[in-house]
Structures are given as structure tokens and as C-alpha cells.
Amino acid sequence: GLRAQHNKQNLTFHGTHPTAGSGIYSPDGARAYHYDAVTGSGHLLLAELDASPRAPGYQRPDWGRHASALAPPSPGTSSPPSFTASVFHDPFTMVLLAAGTANASVCHGELCCHLEFAMQAAEEPRAAGELHALGAFSGLHVVEGQYYLQICTLLKCAGAEKETCGRPTKEAATRFSRFSLSGTFGTRHVFPEVLLSGVELAPGQFQVLDDGRLVNSDVGLQGPPLSVTLFGRWYERDEDREKFSRGLYYSLRVDNFVIMLCNDAW
């Protein structure tokens, strides 16, 4: 679905998570999708798609413009302090979202990620103990292939300790009334993603601005988020970028990033 929105193309996927989900995606979001990690049962999907989805005059966002205009955090001065956590075997630099704050920043190498946010007051007891973190990763991914990534992500931690940030989780209770995520991306191939509690997609609930910010739409998020992510693929740095078949395979793995936060089946 991320590739469909990014490239203004229609895409269909089946058995991708693995054998737990299928989808029919258009540039404006998921037209139909099915995800069942409990039983793994299948489901027939039907949807009507435009024959020529790419809009005339479409221009990609300038992904790094907004974040590049902001001052990066000074090393060792972040509060709370930054820490390292593993997400899909990649070492992300993270900072916890502190209560009473409205923004957070974190850098990993040349990539700096910036988040502006507003959390709603806890509506149920379990929301009071939840942790959220802003993470950044820029570098070579080396598990199940080698390819370069740049990722900014707001994610809900699996438990009440920072050591659980990046571990699989499927449920969240904390609602966000506002968010704006951006990064100093060195690649123009960036894919936005918002995943809600219960592994639900969020069609129509977010948008990408011309300056590269991923923000909530006017209707806002209709549920607590598991992750809000800008996933960058730095194809130019791949050693084997001339091999189209491998490059396509790894680019399709982008759509599985949302699942790695909630399912450790890989």
C-alpha cells in the first residue's frame, strides 16, 4: 500500500505477511484489505480501481525540506536521553516521548527525525502505562538481504520499559490528536505509513505535505497508533542496484515494515 501511494500506482498483494493478509491498493489508500494473524484464513477481495491512477502534474514531496530547516539536537543533550533499540534487526537510535512535551528529535548518522505531537488524556487505565518512542535509522540493513534504509518512526513500545521499544506488539490505547513527522532524508523514495491498534490501516486519516511532513488529516486518527513511519529506501547506495529483480523484491518488503512491529513471524 505504501508503494501505491508513493508511486501513484495500483497494486495487489496476496499472502504477504506471510499468508495472513492480502490487499488491493490505490494511490488514495487501501480499497480493500484483509489481515488475520490469528487463524491465517483467507478472504476474497473485490475493488474497483481507476485505469490511470497517476494524476497529471503530480510532483513528489521534497522529503527533507521541512526537517532540514530545523536545528538538529545537540549530541548528548536530549531529554530523555537517547538509547539504542533493535527494530527488524536494525539498531535504531530512539528517544522516549516525555509527558508534557510537544516535540521530539533524534538523529542516527546523517538522518535526523523530528516529531511534533499532542497526546490525548488517558481514556482507559492501560493507556497510563504505555510508552512511545521516536526512532531513527540510516544505514545498511543486513538481514534477509543487504540494502540501504532511512527510517523515521513513532512507535508504541511493547511494555512499560524502554527495553521493550521495537518489540512486536498489536494493541495500543493512547490516542494522538495531532502529529507531524519529518526527516532529513537523502533519498526521494520515501513511503508513509500509519498503523492503528489491532493492526488496522488508517486510510484517509493522514496526509503528506509538499515539504515532506507526514501529518494527521482533518478527520484525525480514529484509533490509537501502533506506528507512524516514514520509510526511505536509498537505492542509490545499494551495491547491487543494477539487478532489477532483487531491487524490486526488496522494495516490496517496505510494505511488510508495518507488520514487523506487531508480528515476529519473520
Phi, psi and omega in degrees: 000327180294319179295324180297315180292319184291314187264000182057049180232158170272138179220149171233141177228148175216141178058046189259356194237029334271146181052027179241355183201154176217162180199155171238118190238142174237172181301336180265012175126190182282120175281327176199139176207159180220132178219123181218095181275353183273304183259339183072017182287151181272173181201132178284129181246137177228137179203152176259129184238150174289141181291327181232084188285339184288119183288140177299137178076011180297134177235134179291151176296153171274091195299329184261000190296310183294311184294326182292339179276353180263149179286130177290153178294141178289139181304131175079005183250359182292145179223116000296161182294153179284159178211170180253134178221147183268128173233117184051044176070011177253137182278097178278141166272130187227156168227142176285148174280117185276143177297140178083002178255166181235001180205160178207151178219147178205147181234148171222108186063228182277355181264123173244132181248139182233137181227129167248136187205164172217118176270143174279156177300143183302123180265348177215153188305321185292341178290332183295331182262006183280146175247145174230149181223152171256126183237152178224139174217132175221114180163193184272122173275134190236006180258132183056048182111167180236122180200153186270138181230153166224121188225132167245129182215135165262122182225153175271127181287155184288335181222198183264006178241151183295337179296344180269356181292127183099348177282157182299139175205150184240347185235147176215155181233344183276127180262146176247125177276342181203144171207151175213113184244133179212164180207158180274065187290140175264359179241152177265359181262086184237135186241120179279149180208135172227125181236129184259168179308142184082014180060048179256137172288167184231058181297135178077002184254002176212164179209161177248128179273164183300331182270012173093006179276134171265116186229163174289149177281179181298328180285340179076172179287135182268007178197169178292135182278141166274320180203146172231117195223142164247112187253111182256134174251118183264077185299326184298337181266355178293134179292327185251037187292347178284343182271095189300319185298319179292319180298321179294318181300314182290328178292327178292336178294344175307318183293343178272352182301321182297331183279334183294339179280347185229359183211120183262033182285342182290000000 
